[in-house]
Amino acid sequence: MTSWRGLVIAVLAAVALAETAWLAYPWVRNLVFPPAVGSAARGYQVALSKGCFACHGPGGMGGVHNPGSKEGEVPAFTGQTQMMYVKNTDEIREYIQDGAPKRRRDDKDYEEQRKKAGLQMPAYGDISGAELEDLVAYLRATSGQILPEEKLAARGAELAAELDCFSCHAPMGAGGVPNPGAFKEYIPGFWGTDYDELVLNDDELRQWIAEGHIDRIKRNWFTRYFHDYTGEKGQRTKMPAYGDHLSADDIAALAAYVKWLRHGNWQPLLK
């Protein structure tokens, strides 16, 4: 009798311990594996919180009608549109803080035209310094102006834009887009510690693009729970397999672009 009672108590204690560990997992995960979220990804959240997308369109892609304005719509952040409005990142800061760069505010014709527009850029003079710099990083990352010179990587950049890779992986592959059920609860970036943990070599990178997974991670008893390629559990947003839709050359181009991003020489251009 005593042995049965001890067994029941032990089983209940094990269940309680397992349940506690599971409930504590998010806290422990964030403590042991802090999110690797860069400035550009944080800037997206700033843009979201400030209501930027209400006028500049989802993700800053433009298309919002603006009656009375010279262009007819609110300009986009994307598609190299920024080069038409600003000369440098300091002018981006002035647009955010003052509604327009001083150069343009001093232009009487510009001011008169701006007043005719139904939607006018507000001045966020009270934005914090950290939020400002993160927002600038996001705007630069989405500008479409930061591109590799090497031919194969440049082709990969075009493909990444066509395939909307940044919708999941964030501007310039910065990562951090929420992904419930994933190991870190967000979609990893193409650079930073996430990449180092996930991709060991070029073969794994190409496999991830072509097959949507890496065999080493899929076979692991722990990480395969989060990937769960066949069931309903695990991460909600899953990497698609592009092997049946892209040529081997296109996959090589995407891999070259990801490696260019991983190298990170372009990051000072965000500032």
Disulfide bonds with the S-S distance in Angstrom:
none
